[in-house]
Amino acid sequence: MPEKDTKKPQSGWDLGGTTDTNDDPLLDCLMQLAKLHGRQATRTGLSSGLPLVHNRLTVELFARAADRAGLSARVLRRSLERISSLQLPAVLLLKDRKACVLVAIDEADQQFRILLPETGMGEKTVTKQELEDLYTGYGIFVRPKFRMERQTVEKMSPTSSGKGWFWGTIFESWRIYRDVFLASFLINVFGLASPFFVLNVYDRVIPNAAFETLWVLAIGISVIYVFAAIMRSLRGYFVDEAGKRANLKISAALFQKVLGLRMEARPQSIGSFSRNLQEFESIRDFITSFSITALIDLPFVFLALFVIWYLGGIIVLVQIISILLLLIYTFLVQVPLQKAVEQSFQASSQKNAILIEGLTGLETIKMLGAESQIQRAWEEAVSYIAKWSARSRFLSSSVNHFSYFVQSMSVVVVVIVGVYMISHGNLSQGGLIALVILSRQAIAPMSQVVSLATRYHRARTALKTLNKIMKLPVERPEGKTFLHRSQIEGSIELKNLIFAYPGQTVKILNNLSLKINPAEKVGIIGPIGSGKTTLGKLILGLYEPLSGMVSIDGTDIRQIDPADLRHSIGYVSQDITLFRGTIRDNITMGAHDIDDNTVLRAAELTGVNEFVKKHSMGFDMEVGELGRGLSGGQRQCVALARAMLLDPPVLVLDEPTSNMDNRTEVLLRDNLSKVIKNKTVILISHRASLLEMVDRLIVIDNGTIIADGPKRSVLEALKKGQLNV
């Protein structure tokens, strides 16, 4: 069986099979491959952030996950006979949605050594017939990536150049565009049949009343038109197919980039940023519409000009001059058209920012009676967009009108010149009609291209903006190898931390140092803006300090995979963000294969069950966007359940009960006290009730530690006024 790539790998590679909802055979196999190739990896690090299907790795996602382990993967259709020992180890896709790792082949005895995920990667030797009965014919072949120096990787990275992410993806479909070019060549060649048909009818059929010849020509050109129609349909299909592939890969890469951004690189205006991302649609429309076919048809203008010269001699100068006029006029309007498109683009981003802020803060706007201010900002933005959009439409339509004028006048001039040539015996009547048809065919592709000016500039402006986004720093830089920590004990150390938020000069943390031992319970208090919340975010690696270091168990967190780090830290922030869905969805967000008992345990521990059991939908109770429909205290209960779900060794709780009533807070404190004995706990709170859980108290002011010691002694110092806070 010949080797070939799978055009569309199936995530369920055997649709008739069943599978255990808790196993992930492809991820198990990838973990084993990483181990065999000497690459350190964890399940969380490999799968975090990928669009898992039913919380499991799919064939389509395997290569993306393998890339994180420094492996290159390719799905091939290949029979067992064609698998070489040099390609091992490899993953074989089996029936019933199972997989195995093929590690060795005994060609003499026709036996295969495989590792099965369902047996804990236990080794098993099977015969060729036994394996063929299970094998689907598809395998995933993996090899280690060549490790280059970091500087070399950054220079060669598609995202570092800001261009490869787009054009590289387009180039992956070069075979399709090759077929499109071939179809365009045939279409343009077939297009020459019409003028030659007219030429022969006028010059040979009519003068000689050659009706048999007429029918032969008519049948011939009809066949050509049928093939031309088929070619046009195939060309349209190919362009759509290439565009669909590029759209899926590029849009996935864009959103993955956004989710992977470092927090300090996040744009200040979410509305403007989202609008910039939406402008990818203008690029997508440009590369999937007739724009591509118009550009591909452009070189065939020279073929039409050659035929015109062959039939009419100097008449070809009329088309050449017409094309030059079109190019000159189009060139003249480019600068004002580009300015109009860019201004409209920027204003659209601003308008979207106003829209997002207005919808998000609608309740606050109504309470403050600020509708008029938001309405005025909206109308000003709309007015500005209308002004520049009208200008761009005028310039674009002027190009179209001028193109139509030039195309029409070229026909007139061809007829005039042709009549004089007929009078001198240098051209026949049929030749003149053929030249009129050819003159339109010669100028039509150029007219289509110049009419795309506005769409081109919009796509170009959008691409420039997206290039800037793709250059932003991410948490997982390409080429960086992280240390994978599957288990964390909970020792935390901060050394000489200096930090300021992006765009600000005021230092939030100023040379702060702190060490927390495993299983230690630490409370942090201080005035507003002292840096307490920032401290928690730095421990999670959400931001990177200007100088200094945060380490977990003696390892700089910048060397630990962010997914592994946050998997081991339960975090509750001051600003609770819940997402549209159910209570259960929000509790289990970010976790995989969580059973109901685990959810119930977290809910009982944090008080979620107290209000869920009163609702008829239970854990299927709907939550609106940003947690609408729940009170502030209920949102905090859900956030706490989310933090406690995976029983992490470290807890960072930032004002976790600020919106709770006393009864719920006491219940939560009592429950947490029972389960945090062996956990490292950092509690940021001024609630005396919660501070009973900690043994050590730290006071922070102006980004520095002004008191650190046993809770009792620090509280006494505060009461006596010995600390200036």
Secondary structure, DSSP 8 states (H G I E B T S, - for coil): ---EE-SS--SSSSTT----TT--HHHHHHHHHHHHTT----HHHHHTTS--BTTB--HHHHHHHHHHTTEEEEEEE--GGG--GGG-SEEEEETTTEEEEEEEEETTTTEEEEEEGGGTSEEEEEEHHHHHHHEEEEEEEEEE-----HHHHHHH-HHHHTSHHHHHHHHTTHHHHHHHHHHHHHHHHHHTHHHHHHHHIIIIIHHHT-HHHHHHHHHHHHHHHHHHHHHHHHHHHHHHHHHHHHHHHHHHHHHHHHHTB-GGGS-S-HHHHHHHHHTHHHHHHHHHSHHHHHHHHGGGHHHHHHHHHHHHGGGHHHHHHHHHHHHHHHHHHHHHHHHHHHHHHHHHHHHHHHHHHHHHTHHHHHHHT-HHHHHHHHHHHHHHHHHHHHHHHHHHHHHHHHHHHHHHHHHHHHHHHHHHHHHTTSS-HHHHHHHHHHHHHHHHHHHHHHTTHHHHHHHHHHHHHHHHHHTS-BSS-TT---B--S-----EEEEEEEE--TT--S-SEEEEEEEE-TT-EEEEE-STTSSHHHHHHHHTTSS--SEEEEEETTEEGGGB-HHHHHHTEEEE-SS----SEEHHHHHSTT--S--HHHHHHHHHHHTHHHHHTTSTTGGG-EE-GGGTTS-HHHHHHHHHHHHHTT--SEEEEESTTTTS-HHHHHHHHHHHHHH-TTSEEEEE---HHHHTT-SEEEEEETTEEEEEEEHHHHHHHHHTT-S--
